[in-house]
Amino acid sequence: MIAVLRGEVAVRRTDHVVILCESVGYRAAVSAETLRHVPAVGEQVTLHAHLIVRDDALVLFGFHSEQERDLFLMLLSVQAVGPKVALAVLSGGPVRELIAALAAGDAARFQAVPGIGKRTAERIIVELREKVVVTSDGRVGPGTPIVARRGSGPRALARDGLLELGYAPGEAEELLRDAEGDSAEELIAHALRVARAG
């Protein structure tokens, strides 16, 4: 598996770059966001990479950061999202903003991406919202890794319920921090009591 490309920029196009590594040029498809970080032809660059093997081709993708690569892989796990659509999503802004949009349930942000309709945008939110870590104030802080959270237990369901009621992600996390209960309903009821008392 090719994980990192380090070398000289030989070609720089709107949708791909070619990196010259020890006399071999590797063509990597890139997002617009990654392309902003790729220097001019002749300069040195390091890209994180992911290789997709198909029956008829080996397709290499390059990313400015590990977080962008991780988000790309998460997007590929969503039904109806292929590599081209995933790159289009990543072209929509910095990874931190995209993760914050996921955490906030901002389906409109993803629906604005060419090739993504309302249903796919909602599916991205539903499937990935719980897979990203957000700080207690609802923001993705510097150095916060993208990590997968396991399961959709009562606490995750309660959090989703609070988000549906209009609470911000940070508020929902705070309200549920000391909540006790075995079901999502009990946790939500406890969180609402805390909200009213506060």
SERO-4910 file (N, C-alpha, C, O; in steps of 0.05 Angstrom, whole numbers):
BEGIN
 pado doro    nc1    nc2    nc3   cac1   cac2   cac3    cc1    cc2    cc3    oc1    oc2    oc3
  Met    A     17    -24      0      0      0      0     18     25      0     37     27     15
  Ile    A     11     44    -17     26     69    -18     13     88      2    -11     95     -1
  Ala    A     28     96     23     16    112     44     25    142     43     10    159     51
  Val    A     49    147     33     60    174     31     75    178      5     89    160     -4
  Leu    A     71    201     -7     87    209    -30    104    233    -22     93    253    -12
  Arg    A    130    231    -26    148    254    -21    166    258    -44    181    239    -52
  Gly    A    165    281    -56    183    286    -79    177    313    -92    165    331    -80
  Glu    A    185    315   -117    183    340   -132    156    341   -147    148    320   -159
  Val    A    143    363   -147    118    366   -163    126    368   -192    140    387   -201
  Ala    A    117    348   -208    123    348   -237    101    359   -253    105    372   -274
  Val    A     76    354   -244     52    364   -258     32    373   -237     29    361   -216
  Arg    A     19    396   -243     -1    406   -224    -25    415   -239    -25    435   -253
  Arg    A    -47    399   -238    -72    405   -252    -94    410   -232    -90    407   -208
  Thr    A   -118    417   -242   -140    423   -224   -151    399   -209   -162    402   -187
  Asp    A   -147    375   -220   -158    351   -206   -137    330   -199   -143    310   -186
  His    A   -112    335   -207    -91    315   -200    -63    329   -200    -59    350   -211
  Val    A    -44    315   -188    -16    323   -189      0    298   -196     -9    276   -192
  Val    A     24    303   -206     43    281   -210     68    288   -193     80    309   -196
  Ile    A     75    270   -175     97    274   -157    120    256   -166    117    231   -168
  Leu    A    143    268   -171    167    253   -179    182    242   -155    194    258   -140
  Cys    A    181    216   -151    195    204   -128    216    185   -138    210    164   -149
  Glu    A    241    193   -135    264    176   -144    260    167   -174    261    143   -180
  Ser    A    256    186   -191    253    182   -220    228    168   -229    225    161   -253
  Val    A    209    163   -210    183    152   -218    161    172   -212    160    183   -189
  Gly    A    144    178   -231    123    198   -227     97    184   -219     87    166   -233
  Tyr    A     86    192   -196     61    181   -186     39    202   -190     40    224   -180
  Arg    A     19    194   -206     -4    211   -210    -25    206   -187    -33    184   -183
  Ala    A    -32    228   -174    -51    225   -152    -74    245   -156    -70    269   -160
  Ala    A    -99    235   -154   -122    252   -155   -123    267   -129   -118    256   -107
  Val    A   -130    293   -130   -130    310   -105   -155    327   -104   -167    333   -125
  Ser    A   -162    335    -80   -185    354    -77   -174    382    -82   -150    387    -82
  Ala    A   -193    401    -86   -185    429    -89   -171    439    -64   -153    456    -65
  Glu    A   -179    429    -41   -168    437    -15   -138    428    -13   -121    444     -5
  Thr    A   -132    404    -21   -105    394    -22    -88    410    -42    -65    417    -37
  Leu    A   -100    415    -65    -85    429    -86    -76    457    -77    -55    466    -85
  Arg    A    -91    469    -59    -83    495    -48    -56    493    -33    -42    513    -31
  His    A    -50    470    -23    -26    466     -7     -3    454    -24     20    452    -14
  Val    A     -8    448    -49     13    437    -66     28    460    -79     16    477    -92
  Pro    A     54    461    -75     70    483    -87     72    481   -117     62    463   -130
  Ala    A     86    500   -128     90    501   -158    107    478   -167    121    465   -152
  Val    A    105    473   -194    121    452   -206    151    457   -200    160    480   -202
  Gly    A    165    436   -193    194    438   -186    199    440   -157    221    435   -148
  Glu    A    178    446   -141    181    447   -112    177    419    -99    165    401   -112
  Gln    A    185    417    -75    182    391    -60    155    391    -45    146    412    -36
  Val    A    143    368    -43    118    365    -29    116    337    -16    128    318    -25
  Thr    A    100    336      5     94    310     17     64    307     19     50    325     29
  Leu    A     53    286      8     24    280      9     19    253     21     34    234     17
  His    A     -2    252     38    -11    226     47    -27    214     24    -39    228      8
  Ala    A    -27    188     23    -39    175     -1    -57    151      6    -55    140     28
  His    A    -74    145    -13    -91    121    -11    -94    109    -39   -100    124    -58
  Leu    A    -89     84    -41    -90     70    -67   -116     53    -68   -121     37    -50
  Ile    A   -132     56    -89   -155     40    -93   -149     22   -117   -143     31   -139
  Val    A   -152     -5   -112   -147    -24   -133   -173    -33   -146   -191    -42   -132
  Arg    A   -174    -30   -172   -198    -38   -187   -190    -59   -207   -166    -64   -212
  Asp    A   -210    -72   -219   -204    -93   -239   -188    -81   -263   -171    -94   -274
  Asp    A   -194    -56   -270   -182    -44   -294   -162    -22   -288   -151    -10   -307
  Ala    A   -157    -16   -263   -139      7   -257   -130      7   -228   -143     -4   -210
  Leu    A   -107     20   -223    -98     27   -197   -101     57   -194    -88     72   -210
  Val    A   -118     67   -176   -123     95   -174   -112    106   -148   -119     96   -126
  Leu    A    -93    125   -150    -80    136   -126    -92    163   -120    -97    180   -137
  Phe    A    -97    168    -94   -108    193    -85    -88    206    -65    -76    192    -48
  Gly    A    -84    232    -67    -66    247    -50    -80    266    -32   -100    278    -40
  Phe    A    -69    270     -8    -83    287     12    -62    304     27    -40    295     33
  His    A    -70    328     33    -52    347     47    -47    337     75    -25    342     86
  Ser    A    -66    325     88    -63    316    116    -75    288    120    -90    279    104
  Glu    A    -67    276    142    -78    250    149   -108    252    155   -124    234    149
  Gln    A   -116    275    167   -144    279    173   -161    279    147   -183    268    147
  Glu    A   -151    292    126   -165    292    101   -168    264     90   -189    256     80
  Arg    A   -146    249     92   -147    221     82   -167    205     99   -183    189     88
  Asp    A   -167    208    125   -186    194    142   -215    200    136   -232    183    135
  Leu    A   -220    226    131   -247    234    124   -255    223     96   -278    215     93
  Phe    A   -237    222     78   -241    210     51   -250    181     55   -269    172     43
  Leu    A   -235    166     72   -242    137     76   -269    134     90   -284    116     84
  Met    A   -275    153    108   -302    152    121   -324    157    100   -344    143    100
  Leu    A   -319    176     83   -339    182     62   -344    158     44   -366    153     35
  Leu    A   -322    144     38   -325    120     20   -342     99     33   -353     82     19
  Ser    A   -343     99     60   -359     78     74   -389     83     72   -405     66     78
  Val    A   -397    107     62   -425    114     59   -435    104     32   -423    109     12
  Gln    A   -458     91     33   -470     81      9   -475    103    -11   -484    125     -3
  Ala    A   -470     99    -36   -474    118    -58   -453    140    -59   -455    159    -75
  Val    A   -432    138    -43   -410    157    -44   -385    143    -54   -373    126    -40
  Gly    A   -377    150    -78   -352    139    -90   -329    158    -87   -332    180    -76
  Pro    A   -306    150    -98   -282    168    -95   -286    196   -107   -276    215    -95
  Lys    A   -299    198   -130   -302    224   -142   -319    242   -125   -313    266   -121
  Val    A   -341    231   -115   -359    247    -98   -345    254    -72   -347    277    -62
  Ala    A   -330    235    -60   -315    240    -35   -295    263    -39   -292    280    -22
  Leu    A   -281    263    -62   -262    285    -68   -277    312    -71   -267    333    -63
  Ala    A   -301    311    -84   -317    335    -87   -325    346    -60   -325    371    -56
  Val    A   -332    328    -41   -338    337    -14   -314    351     -1   -316    372     11
  Leu    A   -291    338     -3   -267    349      9   -259    376     -4   -245    392      8
  Ser    A   -267    380    -29   -261    405    -43   -278    428    -32   -273    451    -38
  Gly    A   -298    421    -15   -316    441     -5   -306    458     18   -320    477     26
  Gly    A   -282    453     27   -271    470     49   -251    454     66   -247    431     62
  Pro    A   -239    468     86   -220    455    104   -233    432    119   -257    432    124
  Val    A   -218    411    125   -228    388    138   -242    395    164   -263    383    171
  Arg    A   -231    414    179   -243    422    205   -272    432    201   -289    425    217
  Glu    A   -276    447    180   -303    458    174   -322    436    166   -345    435    174
  Leu    A   -312    417    150   -329    394    142   -337    377    166   -359    368    168
  Ile    A   -318    372    184   -323    356    208   -343    371    226   -361    358    237
  Ala    A   -340    397    228   -359    413    244   -386    412    232   -406    410    246
  Ala    A   -388    412    205   -414    410    192   -427    383    197   -451    380    200
  Leu    A   -410    362    197   -420    335    203   -431    334    232   -454    325    236
  Ala    A   -416    345    250   -424    344    279   -449    360    283   -466    353    300
  Ala    A   -453    382    268   -476    399    271   -500    389    255   -522    400    258
  Gly    A   -496    368    239   -518    358    223   -526    376    200   -550    378    193
  Asp    A   -506    391    189   -512    410    168   -513    397    141   -494    397    125
  Ala    A   -536    384    135   -538    369    110   -537    388     85   -528    379     64
  Ala    A   -545    413     89   -544    432     66   -516    436     56   -512    440     32
  Arg    A   -497    435     74   -469    438     66   -460    417     47   -445    422     28
  Phe    A   -470    392     52   -462    370     34   -480    368      9   -471    359    -11
  Gln    A   -504    378     12   -522    378    -11   -513    398    -32   -520    395    -56
  Ala    A   -497    417    -24   -487    437    -43   -465    425    -61   -457    437    -81
  Val    A   -455    402    -54   -433    389    -69   -445    376    -95   -465    362    -93
  Pro    A   -433    381   -118   -443    369   -143   -443    339   -140   -423    327   -131
  Gly    A   -465    326   -148   -467    297   -147   -480    287   -121   -484    263   -118
  Ile    A   -486    305   -102   -499    296    -77   -527    309    -75   -530    333    -75
  Gly    A   -546    291    -74   -574    300    -70   -581    301    -40   -564    295    -23
  Lys    A   -606    307    -35   -615    310     -7   -612    284      8   -603    284     31
  Arg    A   -620    262     -5   -619    236      9   -591    228     16   -586    218     38
  Thr    A   -572    231     -3   -544    224      2   -532    242     23   -517    233     41
  Ala    A   -539    268     23   -528    287     43   -538    278     71   -522    279     90
  Glu    A   -563    271     73   -573    262     99   -560    236    108   -555    232    131
  Arg    A   -555    218     88   -542    193     95   -514    197    105   -505    184    124
  Ile    A   -500    216     93   -473    223    103   -474    232    132   -457    224    148
  Ile    A   -493    250    138   -495    260    165   -502    238    184   -488    235    205
  Val    A   -522    221    178   -530    200    196   -508    180    201   -503    172    224
  Glu    A   -494    172    180   -473    151    183   -447    161    194   -433    146    207
  Leu    A   -441    187    191   -414    196    199   -414    215    223   -393    219    235
  Arg    A   -437    225    231   -438    245    252   -425    234    278   -411    249    291
  Glu    A   -431    210    285   -421    198    310   -393    188    308   -381    178    327
  Lys    A   -381    189    284   -354    179    280   -332    200    282   -309    193    280
  Val    A   -340    225    288   -320    246    291   -320    256    320   -341    257    332
  Val    A   -297    264    330   -295    274    357   -296    304    356   -281    317    340
  Val    A   -313    316    373   -315    345    374   -310    353    403   -317    339    422
  Thr    A   -298    377    407   -292    386    434   -318    393    448   -339    395    435
  Ser    A   -316    398    474   -340    402    490   -356    427    482   -380    429    488
  Asp    A   -343    446    469   -358    470    460   -369    467    432   -379    487    421
  Gly    A   -368    443    421   -380    438    395   -362    443    372   -371    442    349
  Arg    A   -337    450    377   -318    455    355   -298    433    354   -292    419    373
  Val    A   -286    430    330   -265    411    326   -239    426    332   -231    443    316
  Gly    A   -226    420    354   -203    435    362   -178    426    348   -177    404    336
  Pro    A   -157    443    348   -131    436    336   -121    410    347   -121    406    372
  Gly    A   -111    393    330    -99    368    339   -119    347    346   -112    324    353
  Thr    A   -145    353    344   -166    332    349   -165    312    327   -170    319    304
  Pro    A   -160    286    333   -160    266    312   -188    259    304   -207    263    319
  Ile    A   -191    249    280   -216    237    271   -215    208    281   -198    193    272
  Val    A   -232    201    299   -233    173    308   -261    163    306   -281    178    310
  Ala    A   -264    137    300   -290    125    299   -301    119    326   -286    108    343
  Arg    A   -325    127    331   -338    119    356   -354     94    351   -366     91    329
  Arg    A   -354     76    369   -367     50    365   -396     51    374   -403     63    395
  Gly    A   -413     39    358   -441     34    366   -458     59    365   -449     81    361
  Ser    A   -484     55    369   -503     77    371   -520     71    395   -544     67    393
  Gly    A   -507     71    418   -521     65    443   -539     87    452   -544    107    437
  Pro    A   -551     84    476   -570    104    486   -560    132    487   -574    151    481
  Arg    A   -534    135    495   -523    162    497   -521    176    470   -527    199    467
  Ala    A   -513    160    449   -511    172    422   -539    179    412   -543    200    399
  Leu    A   -558    162    418   -586    167    409   -597    192    424   -611    208    412
  Ala    A   -590    194    449   -599    217    465   -587    243    454   -601    263    452
  Arg    A   -562    241    447   -548    265    435   -563    273    409   -568    297    405
  Asp    A   -569    253    392   -583    259    367   -610    272    373   -618    291    359
  Gly    A   -624    261    394   -650    273    401   -648    302    409   -665    318    402
  Leu    A   -627    308    425   -623    336    434   -616    354    410   -625    377    409
  Leu    A   -601    343    391   -595    359    367   -620    365    351   -624    387    341
  Glu    A   -638    345    350   -663    348    335   -681    369    349   -697    383    337
  Leu    A   -677    372    376   -693    391    391   -681    420    388   -693    439    399
  Gly    A   -659    422    374   -647    448    369   -623    456    386   -613    478    383
  Tyr    A   -614    437    403   -590    443    418   -565    440    401   -564    423    383
  Ala    A   -545    457    406   -520    456    391   -505    431    401   -510    422    423
  Pro    A   -486    420    385   -472    396    393   -458    399    420   -459    380    436
  Gly    A   -445    422    425   -432    426    450   -451    427    474   -445    416    495
  Glu    A   -475    439    469   -495    440    490   -505    412    497   -509    405    520
  Ala    A   -510    396    475   -520    369    479   -500    352    495   -508    338    514
  Glu    A   -475    355    488   -454    340    503   -453    348    532   -451    331    550
  Glu    A   -455    374    537   -454    384    565   -478    374    581   -475    366    604
  Leu    A   -502    375    569   -526    367    583   -526    337    589   -538    328    609
  Leu    A   -513    321    572   -512    292    576   -488    283    593   -486    259    600
  Arg    A   -470    301    600   -445    294    613   -450    278    639   -438    257    643
  Asp    A   -468    288    656   -474    274    681   -501    261    681   -511    252    703
  Ala    A   -513    258    658   -540    246    656   -538    216    663   -519    202    657
  Glu    A   -559    207    677   -561    179    684   -586    167    672   -607    180    671
  Gly    A   -585    142    664   -608    129    652   -599    106    634   -576    105    624
  Asp    A   -617     86    631   -611     63    615   -620     65    586   -612     50    568
  Ser    A   -638     85    581   -649     88    554   -644    117    545   -639    135    561
  Ala    A   -647    120    519   -644    147    507   -665    166    519   -659    189    524
  Glu    A   -689    156    523   -711    172    533   -704    182    561   -709    206    567
  Glu    A   -694    165    578   -686    173    606   -664    193    605   -665    213    620
  Leu    A   -645    189    588   -622    208    586   -632    236    576   -623    256    587
  Ile    A   -650    236    557   -660    261    546   -676    275    568   -674    299    572
  Ala    A   -693    260    582   -709    272    604   -691    285    625   -696    307    634
  His    A   -669    271    632   -650    282    652   -637    307    641   -634    327    655
  Ala    A   -629    306    616   -615    329    603   -634    353    602   -625    376    607
  Leu    A   -660    349    596   -679    371    595   -684    383    623   -688    407    626
  Arg    A   -684    366    643   -686    376    671   -663    394    678   -666    415    690
  Val    A   -639    385    670   -614    401    675   -616    427    660   -609    448    671
  Ala    A   -626    427    635   -628    451    619   -648    471    632   -643    495    634
  Arg    A   -671    460    642   -690    478    655   -679    490    681   -684    513    687
  Ala    A   -664    473    696   -653    483    721   -632    504    717   -628    522    733
  Gly    A   -617    501    694   -595    520    689   -605    546    679   -589    564    673
***
